Amino acid sequence: MHRNLTNLIIVFGLVFVITACVCKSDRENETQTPAPSESPSPAANKSTAPTTGSTATKKDEGDFKVSYIDVTNAKYAEIDRQVKKAKLIENAAERLNRALILPYDIQLRTKDCGETNAFYDSNDQTVTVCYELMEHYYKVFRESGTPEDKAYEKMFDAVRFVFLHEIGHALIDVYELPITGNEEDAADRCSAFINLNELGEEGVRAVFAAADAFKIESKRSGTSKRDLADEHLLQEQRFYNSLCMIYGSNPSKYENIVTDGYLPKARADRCQTEYQRTATSWANLLKPWRK
């Protein structure tokens, strides 16, 4: 994990653009992912988010803030030093504060956690990305046969998806958003919405990388009773849901997901509507909190 620290800066630099989901209008996806057709779909053209300048209806009584915790595992010390030196989290917090109204403070942090994880804690309103999670994704992709440099790239893309997933949990909690289904699935769809709707090629790569990780992880261990009882969907389901969001965002552009057999046609036929409803729902839920 001491290798290629510049890529770590890229990861958290890309976090800054998550404010796009709450401060600008929908735009057409501009990714360059190969596909038989590059013509935009109706879903890609249809506006799903309120335009910039929407009047907020809530009081601004909090901020995104940064809290650092000393690293306890020496192998993550250099990564931690680089994050602090570049003030990456501080810059992300500043941009979020320009875009969002908060009822109280939310802390953003990276650290070594002693476990492979990223999480939002509603007890102290913190979003944490663990250095162990980055290491885990790198190993997942390497063990599946991905070349070293590509494994690093996919690791950073997958971490971006997970970070936005945790931001989704934070927004659901502090805004008391009415989520009428599984919250873990809602957070996945929030991340997919932001990545696909706002981040262009990088966002599509993030969702694809997360889907690949879900697929690989599903094959590494069988499904247990604990997995079935967990609040998270099964990794296989998260894999297909992620592909459905990508395909639904622009069926013409990403038709190879279906023609190459990755997503069953019976599911694909509903993905455009599924994506549109996800995008519209998140745009409307966030509208009262936009600056």
GIKA-V549602 format. One record per residue. RES is the residue in one letter. PSI is psi in whole degrees, 0 to 359 (none if undefined). Layout:
# GIKA-V549602
RES&PSI / RES&PSI
This chain:
# GIKA-V549602
M&354 / H&342 / R&144 / N&53 / L&339 / T&324 / N&328 / L&319 / I&322 / I&318 / V&307 / F&339 / G&322 / L&339 / V&331 / F&326 / V&2 / I&342 / T&345 / A&330 / C&346 / V&5 / C&8 / K&169 / S&165 / D&146 / R&162 / E&136 / N&133 / E&29 / T&162 / Q&20 / T&127 / P&138 / A&155 / P&329 / S&142 / E&9 / S&136 / P&149 / S&165 / P&323 / A&325 / A&329 / N&333 / K&129 / S&133 / T&353 / A&148 / P&151 / T&161 / T&141 / G&4 / S&138 / T&123 / A&149 / T&9 / K&160 / K&142 / D&104 / E&15 / G&175 / D&157 / F&126 / K&163 / V&134 / S&132 / Y&144 / I&135 / D&138 / V&136 / T&340 / N&118 / A&333 / K&345 / Y&5 / A&319 / E&320 / I&315 / D&318 / R&318 / Q&319 / V&315 / K&318 / K&319 / A&353 / K&43 / L&317 / I&324 / E&317 / N&322 / A&317 / A&319 / E&316 / R&323 / L&320 / N&334 / R&338 / A&329 / L&144 / I&138 / L&144 / P&338 / Y&176 / D&148 / I&129 / Q&138 / L&135 / R&156 / T&148 / K&168 / D&131 / C&349 / G&7 / E&160 / T&105 / N&164 / A&142 / F&156 / Y&131 / D&113 / S&345 / N&324 / D&12 / Q&60 / T&142 / V&121 / T&132 / V&121 / C&140 / Y&331 / E&330 / L&320 / M&315 / E&320 / H&311 / Y&322 / Y&314 / K&321 / V&312 / F&324 / R&316 / E&342 / S&0 / G&5 / T&132 / P&156 / E&307 / D&319 / K&324 / A&322 / Y&315 / E&314 / K&327 / M&312 / F&324 / D&316 / A&323 / V&324 / R&317 / F&316 / V&319 / F&315 / L&331 / H&315 / E&325 / I&322 / G&315 / H&317 / A&316 / L&320 / I&318 / D&304 / V&332 / Y&355 / E&51 / L&143 / P&88 / I&117 / T&10 / G&205 / N&124 / E&325 / E&319 / D&320 / A&320 / A&321 / D&316 / R&330 / C&314 / S&315 / A&318 / F&311 / I&313 / N&312 / L&327 / N&336 / E&335 / L&6 / G&219 / E&320 / E&321 / G&318 / V&318 / R&322 / A&316 / V&320 / F&317 / A&318 / A&317 / A&316 / D&317 / A&318 / F&318 / K&314 / I&315 / E&327 / S&334 / K&344 / R&338 / S&147 / G&165 / T&124 / S&171 / K&324 / R&319 / D&317 / L&328 / A&347 / D&152 / E&337 / H&149 / L&160 / L&150 / Q&325 / E&320 / Q&319 / R&326 / F&308 / Y&324 / N&319 / S&316 / L&323 / C&320 / M&317 / I&309 / Y&316 / G&335 / S&336 / N&83 / P&325 / S&317 / K&324 / Y&31 / E&340 / N&337 / I&327 / V&313 / T&332 / D&1 / G&12 / Y&327 / L&123 / P&141 / K&325 / A&323 / R&319 / A&326 / D&338 / R&357 / C&327 / Q&315 / T&321 / E&315 / Y&316 / Q&318 / R&322 / T&312 / A&315 / T&318 / S&312 / W&322 / A&317 / N&323 / L&326 / L&345 / K&316 / P&346 / W&5 / R&142 / K&none
